[in-house]
Amino acid sequence: MNIIAVTACPAGVAHTYMAKKGLEKAAKKFGHKIKVETQGSMGIENEIKTKDLEKADLVILAVDTKIEKANRFDNKTIHEVPVAAAVKNAAKVIEDAVAKL
Amino acid sequence: MNYSELINEHLIDLNVKAKTKEDALREVANIAFNAGRVESAEAYLNGMMERENTSTTGFGGRIAIPHAKIDEVIKPTISVVKLEEAVDWQAMDDRPVQLLIALAVPTKQEGTVHLQLLAKLSENLMEDEFTGALLSADTENEIYQTITSIFNE
């Protein structure tokens, strides 16, 4: 499965990046492909582009703040959780997201 | 780069006594202030407490990553505190916290080099091998080496 995700937290210093790592590790465990964009203190990194969107089966938003360019995902299946959920148990976040399809 | 810009052994204390989260964060703030990294210990403490009140930084496994992004930070800073006795942190796994990896970030940060290193540190906190090495470290130097080793990767 192809997953795209965005992580963001208020300070954009720590949890944004912990959540990214958590999601990447969990996706790998399940054999899914994932691309995680971070919207943190350095702005948008590893940005999800149109070509990523085209092949994406679902979108995970692990965010505690309003994200930029959210309208990119308008036609996609979105699973939104607090950023802490992806830090604490990213595997469950991915399972729940996949269950939405 | 010279990592002492971010962390050095003056910013690591492995024998801190604290009874509460606020006590522990006050120690973190004092260490940063005494090392000349923040203009005001109180502002740093308040910044960290405000962040904790939004949601806990205790991400499980007895470690927390308290942080604040405030004007009063002189230089981006990592400090590490090991508590003699673990304290309640309302952590994600409900376990008390023994080790604090604290970050101080200035509101206006020029350049991204330091922010990238803090992001790298945060990512590594999701690796059991890394957190295990931090938790089992007995000396300030071991902590320093463990943290700076990931910056060299």
gemmi code that builds the backbone of each chain (N, CA, C; Angstrom):
import gemmi

chains = {
    "A": [
        ("MET", (0.837, -1.199, 0.000), (0.000, 0.000, 0.000), (0.877, 1.256, 0.000)),
        ("ASN", (0.423, 2.277, -0.661), (1.151, 3.548, -0.692), (0.492, 4.548, 0.242)),
        ("ILE", (1.234, 4.959, 1.230), (0.688, 5.894, 2.217), (1.472, 7.204, 2.139)),
        ("ILE", (0.739, 8.305, 2.263), (1.432, 9.573, 2.458), (0.959, 10.156, 3.791)),
        ("ALA", (1.838, 10.876, 4.428), (1.507, 11.401, 5.746), (2.114, 12.781, 5.928)),
        ("VAL", (1.466, 13.543, 6.802), (2.016, 14.834, 7.214), (2.059, 14.846, 8.733)),
        ("THR", (3.190, 15.283, 9.292), (3.274, 15.442, 10.747), (3.556, 16.907, 11.067)),
        ("ALA", (2.924, 17.385, 12.138), (3.120, 18.778, 12.554), (2.719, 18.923, 14.010)),
        ("CYS", (3.491, 19.713, 14.764), (3.158, 19.992, 16.161), (3.410, 21.472, 16.423)),
        ("PRO", (2.910, 22.000, 17.546), (2.965, 23.456, 17.762), (4.372, 24.063, 17.672)),
        ("ALA", (5.350, 23.501, 18.371), (6.691, 24.090, 18.328), (7.433, 23.663, 17.062)),
        ("GLY", (7.061, 22.502, 16.557), (7.725, 22.009, 15.352), (9.172, 21.651, 15.582)),
        ("VAL", (9.461, 21.253, 16.810), (10.846, 20.995, 17.170), (11.105, 19.502, 17.394)),
        ("ALA", (10.193, 18.851, 18.092), (10.462, 17.479, 18.506), (9.443, 16.469, 17.973)),
        ("HIS", (8.174, 16.642, 18.355), (7.193, 15.591, 18.062), (6.920, 15.416, 16.574)),
        ("THR", (7.039, 16.491, 15.814), (6.872, 16.390, 14.360), (7.807, 15.318, 13.801)),
        ("TYR", (9.029, 15.330, 14.287), (10.052, 14.435, 13.746), (9.984, 13.047, 14.385)),
        ("MET", (9.569, 12.992, 15.635), (9.385, 11.683, 16.277), (8.245, 10.941, 15.597)),
        ("ALA", (7.171, 11.670, 15.293), (6.016, 11.050, 14.642), (6.387, 10.547, 13.250)),
        ("LYS", (7.205, 11.337, 12.555), (7.667, 10.921, 11.222), (8.404, 9.584, 11.326)),
        ("LYS", (9.331, 9.520, 12.256), (10.122, 8.301, 12.406), (9.223, 7.127, 12.801)),
        ("GLY", (8.280, 7.396, 13.701), (7.369, 6.343, 14.157), (6.567, 5.773, 12.996)),
        ("LEU", (6.035, 6.650, 12.162), (5.227, 6.207, 11.020), (6.077, 5.440, 10.007)),
        ("GLU", (7.284, 5.917, 9.781), (8.156, 5.232, 8.813), (8.501, 3.823, 9.290)),
        ("LYS", (8.793, 3.718, 10.575), (9.149, 2.393, 11.115), (7.969, 1.437, 11.052)),
        ("ALA", (6.784, 1.955, 11.434), (5.602, 1.093, 11.461), (5.211, 0.674, 10.048)),
        ("ALA", (5.293, 1.600, 9.093), (4.938, 1.285, 7.707), (5.854, 0.189, 7.174)),
        ("LYS", (7.116, 0.320, 7.488), (8.094, -0.661, 7.024), (7.754, -2.050, 7.573)),
        ("LYS", (7.370, -2.064, 8.842), (7.025, -3.328, 9.487), (5.871, -4.025, 8.770)),
        ("PHE", (4.899, -3.222, 8.326), (3.728, -3.789, 7.637), (3.974, -4.010, 6.144)),
        ("GLY", (5.131, -3.577, 5.656), (5.410, -3.710, 4.233), (4.728, -2.666, 3.373)),
        ("HIS", (4.317, -1.547, 3.966), (3.727, -0.445, 3.194), (4.811, 0.547, 2.796)),
        ("LYS", (4.544, 1.232, 1.692), (5.420, 2.348, 1.330), (4.846, 3.602, 1.958)),
        ("ILE", (5.721, 4.463, 2.467), (5.214, 5.693, 3.071), (6.148, 6.852, 2.742)),
        ("LYS", (5.552, 8.001, 2.521), (6.336, 9.236, 2.416), (5.757, 10.203, 3.438)),
        ("VAL", (6.608, 10.689, 4.328), (6.136, 11.559, 5.403), (6.678, 12.979, 5.210)),
        ("GLU", (5.771, 13.900, 5.065), (6.140, 15.323, 4.991), (6.103, 15.902, 6.395)),
        ("THR", (7.106, 16.689, 6.746), (7.076, 17.353, 8.055), (6.805, 18.836, 7.854)),
        ("GLN", (5.945, 19.351, 8.682), (5.717, 20.800, 8.713), (6.125, 21.265, 10.101)),
        ("GLY", (7.410, 21.573, 10.238), (7.958, 21.938, 11.547), (8.636, 23.288, 11.504)),
        ("SER", (9.617, 23.439, 12.401), (10.279, 24.732, 12.528), (11.099, 25.087, 11.292)),
        ("MET", (11.377, 24.114, 10.457), (12.132, 24.407, 9.234), (11.204, 24.533, 8.026)),
        ("GLY", (9.910, 24.652, 8.299), (8.946, 24.751, 7.206), (8.588, 23.373, 6.672)),
        ("ILE", (8.140, 23.318, 5.432), (7.758, 22.033, 4.836), (9.013, 21.326, 4.337)),
        ("GLU", (9.186, 20.090, 4.777), (10.299, 19.279, 4.289), (9.751, 17.959, 3.766)),
        ("ASN", (10.486, 17.401, 2.815), (10.066, 16.152, 2.176), (8.634, 16.308, 1.651)),
        ("GLU", (8.430, 17.386, 0.945), (7.072, 17.779, 0.530), (6.400, 16.743, -0.355)),
        ("ILE", (5.122, 16.535, -0.089), (4.324, 15.611, -0.898), (3.889, 16.330, -2.172)),
        ("LYS", (4.322, 15.775, -3.277), (4.073, 16.394, -4.574), (2.907, 15.702, -5.274)),
        ("THR", (2.491, 16.295, -6.385), (1.370, 15.744, -7.148), (1.591, 14.273, -7.499)),
        ("LYS", (2.813, 13.945, -7.892), (3.073, 12.551, -8.287), (2.959, 11.597, -7.084)),
        ("ASP", (3.264, 12.082, -5.909), (3.096, 11.252, -4.705), (1.610, 11.042, -4.428)),
        ("LEU", (0.847, 12.122, -4.637), (-0.593, 12.065, -4.380), (-1.272, 11.083, -5.331)),
        ("GLU", (-0.825, 11.097, -6.564), (-1.470, 10.250, -7.577), (-1.419, 8.780, -7.212)),
        ("LYS", (-0.301, 8.343, -6.649), (-0.192, 6.911, -6.353), (-0.564, 6.567, -4.908)),
        ("ALA", (-0.960, 7.580, -4.145), (-1.241, 7.326, -2.720), (-2.610, 6.678, -2.526)),
        ("ASP", (-2.645, 5.642, -1.693), (-3.922, 4.996, -1.362), (-4.619, 5.723, -0.224)),
        ("LEU", (-3.841, 6.253, 0.685), (-4.465, 6.981, 1.788), (-3.512, 7.985, 2.414)),
        ("VAL", (-4.124, 8.885, 3.160), (-3.374, 9.990, 3.763), (-3.517, 9.916, 5.284)),
        ("ILE", (-2.394, 9.985, 5.971), (-2.429, 10.073, 7.437), (-1.958, 11.471, 7.839)),
        ("LEU", (-2.772, 12.150, 8.609), (-2.362, 13.446, 9.151), (-2.172, 13.284, 10.652)),
        ("ALA", (-0.923, 13.361, 11.105), (-0.636, 13.296, 12.542), (-0.268, 14.707, 12.948)),
        ("VAL", (-1.277, 15.484, 13.259), (-1.069, 16.928, 13.399), (-1.826, 17.505, 14.595)),
        ("ASP", (-1.189, 18.489, 15.230), (-1.839, 19.231, 16.313), (-2.063, 20.686, 15.922)),
        ("THR", (-1.690, 21.014, 14.713), (-1.868, 22.393, 14.250), (-2.507, 22.357, 12.871)),
        ("LYS", (-2.970, 23.501, 12.450), (-3.520, 23.623, 11.103), (-2.349, 23.511, 10.133)),
        ("ILE", (-2.486, 22.634, 9.162), (-1.344, 22.466, 8.260), (-1.511, 23.303, 6.994)),
        ("GLU", (-0.370, 23.490, 6.355), (-0.384, 24.228, 5.089), (-0.711, 23.276, 3.952)),
        ("LYS", (-1.322, 23.829, 2.932), (-1.630, 23.073, 1.703), (-2.493, 21.832, 1.974)),
        ("ALA", (-3.422, 21.948, 2.917), (-4.265, 20.805, 3.263), (-5.189, 20.421, 2.111)),
        ("ASN", (-5.497, 21.375, 1.258), (-6.429, 21.083, 0.161), (-5.875, 20.094, -0.869)),
        ("ARG", (-4.575, 19.800, -0.770), (-4.000, 18.771, -1.652), (-4.698, 17.431, -1.469)),
        ("PHE", (-5.228, 17.219, -0.260), (-5.734, 15.884, 0.087), (-7.249, 15.766, -0.020)),
        ("ASP", (-7.875, 16.770, -0.624), (-9.336, 16.850, -0.647), (-10.035, 15.586, -1.156)),
        ("ASN", (-9.445, 14.942, -2.138), (-10.136, 13.782, -2.723), (-9.607, 12.447, -2.203)),
        ("LYS", (-8.897, 12.495, -1.111), (-8.255, 11.275, -0.607), (-8.928, 10.785, 0.677)),
        ("THR", (-8.723, 9.521, 0.963), (-9.141, 8.994, 2.258), (-8.142, 9.479, 3.298)),
        ("ILE", (-8.658, 10.218, 4.269), (-7.772, 10.825, 5.272), (-8.028, 10.227, 6.645)),
        ("HIS", (-6.971, 9.877, 7.319), (-7.071, 9.452, 8.713), (-6.290, 10.476, 9.534)),
        ("GLU", (-7.004, 11.246, 10.348), (-6.328, 12.294, 11.117), (-6.257, 11.921, 12.590)),
        ("VAL", (-5.070, 12.073, 13.167), (-4.855, 11.761, 14.588), (-3.990, 12.864, 15.212)),
        ("PRO", (-4.001, 12.971, 16.538), (-3.045, 13.888, 17.187), (-1.622, 13.389, 16.948)),
        ("VAL", (-0.690, 14.297, 16.902), (0.697, 13.915, 16.628), (1.197, 12.895, 17.665)),
        ("ALA", (0.703, 13.019, 18.886), (1.132, 12.093, 19.949), (0.795, 10.643, 19.619)),
        ("ALA", (-0.297, 10.433, 18.909), (-0.706, 9.060, 18.577), (0.348, 8.373, 17.720)),
        ("ALA", (0.963, 9.137, 16.825), (1.974, 8.557, 15.942), (3.309, 8.381, 16.658)),
        ("VAL", (3.482, 9.099, 17.758), (4.694, 8.918, 18.562), (4.518, 7.684, 19.456)),
        ("LYS", (3.332, 7.604, 20.034), (3.069, 6.548, 21.013), (2.896, 5.185, 20.353)),
        ("ASN", (2.075, 5.122, 19.319), (1.777, 3.833, 18.700), (1.437, 4.014, 17.220)),
        ("ALA", (2.489, 4.213, 16.440), (2.292, 4.478, 15.012), (1.694, 3.274, 14.293)),
        ("ALA", (1.985, 2.077, 14.796), (1.443, 0.876, 14.157), (-0.085, 0.899, 14.204)),
        ("LYS", (-0.630, 1.310, 15.340), (-2.081, 1.379, 15.465), (-2.656, 2.457, 14.533)),
        ("VAL", (-1.955, 3.561, 14.426), (-2.410, 4.642, 13.529), (-2.520, 4.103, 12.099)),
        ("ILE", (-1.517, 3.363, 11.682), (-1.526, 2.823, 10.313), (-2.627, 1.768, 10.161)),
        ("GLU", (-2.768, 0.910, 11.156), (-3.838, -0.110, 11.090), (-5.212, 0.551, 10.982)),
        ("ASP", (-5.433, 1.571, 11.808), (-6.720, 2.265, 11.782), (-6.942, 2.962, 10.444)),
        ("ALA", (-5.878, 3.516, 9.911), (-5.996, 4.213, 8.623), (-6.360, 3.238, 7.516)),
        ("VAL", (-5.665, 2.094, 7.510), (-5.920, 1.092, 6.478), (-7.350, 0.547, 6.589)),
        ("ALA", (-7.835, 0.452, 7.818), (-9.196, -0.049, 8.048), (-10.253, 0.884, 7.484)),
        ("LYS", (-9.882, 2.125, 7.226), (-10.843, 3.103, 6.676), (-11.103, 2.897, 5.200)),
        ("LEU", (-10.213, 2.180, 4.540), (-10.352, 2.015, 3.079), (-11.488, 1.078, 2.724)),
    ],
    "B": [
        ("MET", (30.835, 20.515, 12.179), (30.619, 21.655, 13.068), (30.988, 21.296, 14.496)),
        ("ASN", (31.082, 22.286, 15.309), (31.410, 22.077, 16.702), (30.115, 21.893, 17.503)),
        ("TYR", (29.904, 20.686, 17.991), (28.626, 20.412, 18.644), (28.484, 21.074, 19.995)),
        ("SER", (29.613, 21.602, 20.527), (29.501, 22.306, 21.808), (28.592, 23.523, 21.652)),
        ("GLU", (28.333, 23.885, 20.392), (27.350, 24.947, 20.186), (25.955, 24.496, 20.637)),
        ("LEU", (25.716, 23.218, 20.590), (24.395, 22.690, 20.970), (24.388, 22.045, 22.343)),
        ("ILE", (25.421, 21.282, 22.633), (25.479, 20.545, 23.901), (26.927, 20.421, 24.347)),
        ("ASN", (27.137, 20.500, 25.643), (28.458, 20.199, 26.198), (28.228, 19.632, 27.599)),
        ("GLU", (29.307, 19.231, 28.249), (29.123, 18.506, 29.509), (28.570, 19.382, 30.631)),
        ("HIS", (28.673, 20.713, 30.483), (28.046, 21.601, 31.478), (26.527, 21.558, 31.391)),
        ("LEU", (26.039, 21.046, 30.267), (24.584, 20.990, 30.055), (24.012, 19.612, 30.387)),
        ("ILE", (24.855, 18.785, 31.005), (24.418, 17.436, 31.366), (24.611, 17.252, 32.867)),
        ("ASP", (23.579, 16.817, 33.541), (23.681, 16.544, 34.979), (22.942, 15.243, 35.279)),
        ("LEU", (23.685, 14.271, 35.762), (23.095, 12.947, 35.951), (22.661, 12.678, 37.391)),
        ("ASN", (22.733, 13.693, 38.240), (22.357, 13.483, 39.656), (21.441, 14.589, 40.130)),
        ("VAL", (20.276, 14.656, 39.548), (19.359, 15.733, 39.905), (18.237, 15.192, 40.785)),
        ("LYS", (17.999, 15.934, 41.866), (16.904, 15.552, 42.763), (15.690, 16.409, 42.421)),
        ("ALA", (14.569, 15.765, 42.224), (13.336, 16.512, 41.968), (12.155, 15.647, 42.397)),
        ("LYS", (11.138, 16.314, 42.931), (9.974, 15.555, 43.392), (8.816, 15.623, 42.395)),
        ("THR", (8.829, 16.707, 41.597), (7.735, 16.891, 40.651), (8.295, 17.273, 39.280)),
        ("LYS", (7.395, 17.244, 38.298), (7.760, 17.677, 36.952), (8.285, 19.113, 36.974)),
        ("GLU", (7.596, 19.974, 37.719), (8.015, 21.382, 37.738), (9.389, 21.549, 38.379)),
        ("ASP", (9.632, 20.815, 39.471), (10.971, 20.828, 40.096), (12.038, 20.440, 39.084)),
        ("ALA", (11.752, 19.366, 38.358), (12.729, 18.839, 37.407), (12.994, 19.858, 36.304)),
        ("LEU", (11.919, 20.494, 35.819), (12.092, 21.471, 34.740), (12.797, 22.732, 35.233)),
        ("ARG", (12.596, 23.062, 36.518), (13.308, 24.206, 37.079), (14.814, 23.934, 37.067)),
        ("GLU", (15.189, 22.690, 37.376), (16.613, 22.314, 37.318), (17.142, 22.448, 35.893)),
        ("VAL", (16.351, 21.973, 34.935), (16.745, 22.085, 33.520), (16.969, 23.556, 33.166)),
        ("ALA", (16.036, 24.399, 33.588), (16.117, 25.831, 33.263), (17.336, 26.462, 33.918)),
        ("ASN", (17.622, 26.079, 35.159), (18.783, 26.641, 35.857), (20.093, 26.228, 35.188)),
        ("ILE", (20.144, 24.969, 34.764), (21.362, 24.491, 34.089), (21.605, 25.302, 32.816)),
        ("ALA", (20.551, 25.508, 32.041), (20.690, 26.263, 30.789), (21.080, 27.716, 31.084)),
        ("PHE", (20.480, 28.277, 32.146), (20.790, 29.670, 32.509), (22.243, 29.799, 32.971)),
        ("ASN", (22.665, 28.879, 33.848), (24.031, 28.940, 34.368), (25.075, 28.720, 33.285)),
        ("ALA", (24.675, 28.016, 32.237), (25.614, 27.785, 31.127), (25.537, 28.910, 30.089)),
        ("GLY", (24.735, 29.933, 30.404), (24.667, 31.085, 29.498), (23.891, 30.830, 28.222)),
        ("ARG", (22.955, 29.884, 28.277), (22.216, 29.555, 27.054), (20.866, 30.250, 26.955)),
        ("VAL", (20.334, 30.690, 28.095), (19.054, 31.422, 28.075), (19.196, 32.681, 28.926)),
        ("GLU", (18.473, 33.718, 28.545), (18.560, 34.983, 29.278), (17.826, 34.918, 30.601)),
        ("SER", (16.844, 34.038, 30.684), (16.018, 33.963, 31.877), (15.608, 32.514, 32.136)),
        ("ALA", (15.985, 32.027, 33.335), (15.598, 30.658, 33.687), (14.085, 30.559, 33.806)),
        ("GLU", (13.484, 31.624, 34.315), (12.042, 31.601, 34.523), (11.275, 31.533, 33.201)),
        ("ALA", (11.750, 32.296, 32.226), (11.087, 32.274, 30.916), (11.188, 30.880, 30.292)),
        ("TYR", (12.338, 30.259, 30.455), (12.527, 28.910, 29.890), (11.629, 27.906, 30.620)),
        ("LEU", (11.612, 28.019, 31.952), (10.740, 27.137, 32.737), (9.275, 27.312, 32.310)),
        ("ASN", (8.852, 28.581, 32.209), (7.457, 28.826, 31.829), (7.144, 28.291, 30.437)),
        ("GLY", (8.095, 28.451, 29.535), (7.911, 27.944, 28.172), (7.741, 26.435, 28.162)),
        ("MET", (8.573, 25.750, 28.945), (8.477, 24.283, 28.998), (7.179, 23.846, 29.659)),
        ("MET", (6.791, 24.538, 30.743), (5.552, 24.172, 31.438), (4.337, 24.371, 30.533)),
        ("GLU", (4.378, 25.475, 29.783), (3.274, 25.748, 28.861), (3.155, 24.625, 27.833)),
        ("ARG", (4.300, 24.198, 27.337), (4.301, 23.100, 26.361), (3.780, 21.806, 27.001)),
        ("GLU", (4.189, 21.541, 28.245), (3.721, 20.329, 28.935), (2.213, 20.367, 29.137)),
        ("ASN", (1.707, 21.585, 29.378), (0.271, 21.698, 29.633), (-0.560, 21.482, 28.365)),
        ("THR", (0.078, 21.656, 27.210), (-0.613, 21.351, 25.943), (-0.752, 19.844, 25.797)),
        ("SER", (0.370, 19.145, 25.936), (0.358, 17.679, 25.972), (1.712, 17.234, 26.495)),
        ("THR", (1.716, 16.100, 27.154), (2.948, 15.647, 27.802), (4.061, 15.406, 26.796)),
        ("THR", (5.289, 15.683, 27.206), (6.439, 15.341, 26.362), (7.061, 14.016, 26.810)),
        ("GLY", (6.406, 13.368, 27.776), (6.876, 12.051, 28.208), (6.385, 11.031, 27.186)),
        ("PHE", (7.262, 10.648, 26.261), (6.805, 9.825, 25.140), (6.900, 8.334, 25.425)),
        ("GLY", (7.246, 7.996, 26.655), (7.298, 6.589, 27.028), (8.726, 6.128, 27.241)),
        ("GLY", (8.844, 4.965, 27.893), (10.169, 4.409, 28.106), (11.014, 5.204, 29.091)),
        ("ARG", (10.353, 5.919, 30.012), (11.006, 6.658, 31.096), (11.755, 7.914, 30.626)),
        ("ILE", (11.524, 8.340, 29.393), (12.212, 9.531, 28.882), (11.191, 10.591, 28.466)),
        ("ALA", (11.545, 11.847, 28.701), (10.717, 12.962, 28.219), (11.600, 13.916, 27.424)),
        ("ILE", (10.957, 14.663, 26.546), (11.683, 15.640, 25.738), (11.032, 17.021, 25.902)),
        ("PRO", (11.166, 17.572, 27.112), (10.588, 18.897, 27.339), (11.274, 19.919, 26.439)),
        ("HIS", (10.512, 20.902, 25.955), (11.128, 21.900, 25.091), (10.340, 23.193, 25.091)),
        ("ALA", (11.035, 24.244, 24.703), (10.398, 25.550, 24.603), (11.026, 26.308, 23.450)),
        ("LYS", (10.165, 27.036, 22.757), (10.634, 27.898, 21.667), (10.260, 29.310, 22.082)),
        ("ILE", (11.247, 30.040, 22.579), (10.973, 31.363, 23.166), (12.057, 32.370, 22.761)),
        ("ASP", (11.712, 33.648, 22.906), (12.639, 34.727, 22.538), (13.904, 34.714, 23.385)),
        ("GLU", (13.793, 34.260, 24.638), (14.896, 34.401, 25.596), (16.005, 33.364, 25.441)),
        ("VAL", (15.940, 32.544, 24.410), (17.011, 31.572, 24.194), (18.148, 32.248, 23.432)),
        ("ILE", (19.358, 32.139, 23.989), (20.514, 32.774, 23.370), (21.059, 31.901, 22.239)),
        ("LYS", (21.168, 30.606, 22.514), (21.646, 29.658, 21.493), (20.804, 28.400, 21.579)),
        ("PRO", (20.504, 27.771, 20.466), (19.801, 26.489, 20.520), (20.590, 25.533, 21.407)),
        ("THR", (19.873, 24.841, 22.288), (20.544, 24.068, 23.331), (19.858, 22.735, 23.592)),
        ("ILE", (20.692, 21.733, 23.768), (20.222, 20.441, 24.262), (20.797, 20.283, 25.661)),
        ("SER", (19.957, 19.982, 26.645), (20.508, 19.635, 27.946), (19.907, 18.307, 28.389)),
        ("VAL", (20.663, 17.607, 29.212), (20.231, 16.277, 29.632), (20.286, 16.188, 31.150)),
        ("VAL", (19.190, 15.755, 31.727), (19.103, 15.610, 33.175), (18.612, 14.212, 33.508)),
        ("LYS", (19.356, 13.557, 34.404), (18.885, 12.264, 34.908), (18.448, 12.478, 36.347)),
        ("LEU", (17.250, 12.068, 36.649), (16.710, 12.273, 37.982), (17.089, 11.106, 38.883)),
        ("GLU", (17.442, 11.448, 40.117), (17.813, 10.369, 41.047), (16.612, 9.466, 41.275)),
        ("GLU", (15.436, 10.106, 41.357), (14.211, 9.302, 41.432), (13.251, 9.765, 40.353)),
        ("ALA", (12.686, 8.802, 39.647), (11.769, 9.123, 38.557), (10.550, 9.880, 39.102)),
        ("VAL", (10.040, 10.809, 38.293), (8.852, 11.558, 38.711), (7.716, 11.354, 37.704)),
        ("ASP", (6.503, 11.597, 38.208), (5.335, 11.438, 37.342), (5.335, 12.516, 36.266)),
        ("TRP", (5.070, 12.127, 35.034), (5.108, 13.064, 33.905), (3.822, 12.953, 33.081)),
        ("GLN", (2.829, 12.262, 33.593), (1.621, 11.935, 32.825), (2.028, 11.390, 31.452)),
        ("ALA", (3.054, 10.542, 31.470), (3.658, 10.093, 30.210), (2.692, 9.237, 29.398)),
        ("MET", (3.008, 9.113, 28.103), (2.139, 8.366, 27.195), (1.983, 6.908, 27.619)),
        ("ASP", (2.980, 6.364, 28.297), (2.853, 4.980, 28.772), (2.624, 4.938, 30.295)),
        ("ASP", (2.331, 6.090, 30.874), (2.026, 6.221, 32.302), (3.193, 5.901, 33.233)),
        ("ARG", (4.354, 5.614, 32.668), (5.496, 5.325, 33.545), (6.146, 6.637, 33.976)),
        ("PRO", (6.697, 6.660, 35.207), (7.403, 7.871, 35.631), (8.653, 8.092, 34.778)),
        ("VAL", (9.109, 9.324, 34.761), (10.218, 9.707, 33.885), (11.507, 9.877, 34.679)),
        ("GLN", (12.573, 9.324, 34.130), (13.880, 9.362, 34.784), (14.875, 10.252, 34.033)),
        ("LEU", (14.690, 10.329, 32.732), (15.679, 11.031, 31.913), (15.005, 12.113, 31.068)),
        ("LEU", (15.579, 13.318, 31.129), (15.034, 14.432, 30.357), (16.040, 14.859, 29.292)),
        ("ILE", (15.570, 14.901, 28.075), (16.367, 15.445, 26.980), (15.670, 16.753, 26.632)),
        ("ALA", (16.205, 17.861, 27.126), (15.480, 19.134, 27.016), (16.048, 19.995, 25.886)),
        ("LEU", (15.148, 20.653, 25.176), (15.553, 21.492, 24.058), (15.117, 22.933, 24.292)),
        ("ALA", (16.013, 23.848, 23.987), (15.674, 25.274, 24.022), (15.955, 25.831, 22.637)),
        ("VAL", (14.944, 26.435, 22.060), (15.076, 26.937, 20.693), (14.644, 28.404, 20.670)),
        ("PRO", (15.467, 29.267, 20.079), (15.054, 30.677, 19.988), (13.903, 30.839, 18.996)),
        ("THR", (13.029, 31.792, 19.276), (11.892, 32.011, 18.384), (12.370, 32.356, 16.985)),
        ("LYS", (13.358, 33.244, 16.950), (13.911, 33.609, 15.643), (15.230, 32.898, 15.465)),
        ("GLN", (15.188, 31.875, 14.654), (16.386, 31.072, 14.447), (16.909, 31.340, 13.050)),
        ("GLU", (18.149, 31.784, 12.985), (18.739, 32.015, 11.673), (19.435, 30.749, 11.209)),
        ("GLY", (19.077, 30.314, 10.044), (19.679, 29.103, 9.512), (19.016, 27.871, 10.089)),
        ("THR", (19.245, 26.747, 9.441), (18.523, 25.540, 9.849), (19.435, 24.437, 10.358)),
        ("VAL", (20.741, 24.706, 10.409), (21.667, 23.629, 10.785), (21.327, 23.051, 12.158)),
        ("HIS", (21.132, 23.936, 13.137), (20.848, 23.449, 14.482), (19.484, 22.776, 14.558)),
        ("LEU", (18.526, 23.361, 13.851), (17.184, 22.764, 13.858), (17.207, 21.370, 13.246)),
        ("GLN", (18.033, 21.209, 12.221), (18.144, 19.886, 11.607), (18.714, 18.873, 12.589)),
        ("LEU", (19.682, 19.317, 13.390), (20.270, 18.399, 14.369), (19.259, 18.045, 15.460)),
        ("LEU", (18.448, 19.025, 15.863), (17.422, 18.737, 16.871), (16.379, 17.769, 16.305)),
        ("ALA", (16.063, 17.930, 15.025), (15.120, 17.014, 14.377), (15.712, 15.605, 14.337)),
        ("LYS", (16.994, 15.539, 14.063), (17.673, 14.245, 14.006), (17.684, 13.576, 15.387)),
        ("LEU", (17.933, 14.393, 16.398), (17.887, 13.872, 17.770), (16.488, 13.334, 18.078)),
        ("SER", (15.464, 14.085, 17.713), (14.090, 13.662, 17.977), (13.783, 12.341, 17.276)),
        ("GLU", (14.202, 12.236, 16.020), (13.961, 10.992, 15.286), (14.648, 9.816, 15.971)),
        ("ASN", (15.860, 10.048, 16.442), (16.610, 8.958, 17.076), (15.996, 8.507, 18.393)),
        ("LEU", (15.210, 9.388, 19.021), (14.567, 8.997, 20.279), (13.502, 7.914, 20.047)),
        ("MET", (13.196, 7.640, 18.794), (12.265, 6.553, 18.475), (13.000, 5.223, 18.324)),
        ("GLU", (14.330, 5.250, 18.474), (15.129, 4.031, 18.331), (15.518, 3.499, 19.711)),
        ("ASP", (15.130, 2.245, 19.960), (15.394, 1.656, 21.277), (16.886, 1.599, 21.607)),
        ("GLU", (17.681, 1.374, 20.588), (19.121, 1.265, 20.833), (19.671, 2.592, 21.388)),
        ("PHE", (19.186, 3.678, 20.807), (19.644, 5.011, 21.219), (19.139, 5.357, 22.618)),
        ("THR", (17.865, 5.145, 22.865), (17.327, 5.486, 24.183), (17.930, 4.565, 25.253)),
        ("GLY", (18.178, 3.323, 24.883), (18.793, 2.389, 25.828), (20.178, 2.865, 26.241)),
        ("ALA", (20.943, 3.346, 25.273), (22.296, 3.843, 25.555), (22.230, 5.074, 26.463)),
        ("LEU", (21.244, 5.928, 26.234), (21.116, 7.130, 27.074), (20.728, 6.753, 28.500)),
        ("LEU", (19.783, 5.822, 28.622), (19.294, 5.441, 29.952), (20.372, 4.729, 30.763)),
        ("SER", (21.245, 3.998, 30.089), (22.235, 3.217, 30.836), (23.549, 3.979, 31.033)),
        ("ALA", (23.646, 5.174, 30.468), (24.892, 5.935, 30.609), (25.123, 6.323, 32.071)),
        ("ASP", (26.371, 6.180, 32.520), (26.701, 6.505, 33.913), (27.442, 7.827, 34.042)),
        ("THR", (27.964, 8.319, 32.937), (28.759, 9.549, 33.023), (28.247, 10.587, 32.018)),
        ("GLU", (28.554, 11.843, 32.329), (28.178, 12.945, 31.442), (28.813, 12.743, 30.068)),
        ("ASN", (30.054, 12.270, 30.087), (30.746, 12.082, 28.814), (30.068, 11.026, 27.935)),
        ("GLU", (29.574, 9.955, 28.558), (28.873, 8.922, 27.780), (27.629, 9.504, 27.099)),
        ("ILE", (26.898, 10.331, 27.830), (25.710, 10.970, 27.259), (26.127, 11.865, 26.092)),
        ("TYR", (27.159, 12.652, 26.339), (27.642, 13.570, 25.291), (28.038, 12.794, 24.036)),
        ("GLN", (28.782, 11.719, 24.240), (29.246, 10.930, 23.087), (28.075, 10.276, 22.359)),
        ("THR", (27.118, 9.768, 23.137), (25.975, 9.086, 22.524), (25.178, 10.053, 21.651)),
        ("ILE", (24.955, 11.251, 22.179), (24.150, 12.219, 21.426), (24.917, 12.755, 20.221)),
        ("THR", (26.174, 13.108, 20.413), (26.892, 13.694, 19.270), (27.199, 12.634, 18.202)),
        ("SER", (27.210, 11.356, 18.596), (27.489, 10.321, 17.589), (26.420, 10.309, 16.495)),
        ("ILE", (25.170, 10.619, 16.857), (24.130, 10.592, 15.817), (24.264, 11.785, 14.863)),
        ("PHE", (24.904, 12.849, 15.337), (25.068, 14.012, 14.457), (26.124, 13.756, 13.382)),
        ("ASN", (26.973, 12.795, 13.651), (28.040, 12.500, 12.688), (27.613, 11.526, 11.613)),
        ("GLU", (26.424, 10.950, 11.772), (25.991, 9.937, 10.805), (25.666, 10.565, 9.456)),
    ],
}
model = gemmi.Model(1)
for chain_id, residues in chains.items():
    chain = gemmi.Chain(chain_id)
    for i, (resn, *xyz) in enumerate(residues, 1):
        res = gemmi.Residue()
        res.name, res.seqid = resn, gemmi.SeqId(i, " ")
        for name, pos in zip(("N", "CA", "C"), xyz):
            atom = gemmi.Atom()
            atom.name, atom.element = name, gemmi.Element(name[0])
            atom.pos, atom.b_iso = gemmi.Position(*pos), 0.0
            res.add_atom(atom)
        chain.add_residue(res)
    model.add_chain(chain)
structure = gemmi.Structure()
structure.add_model(model)
structure.setup_entities()
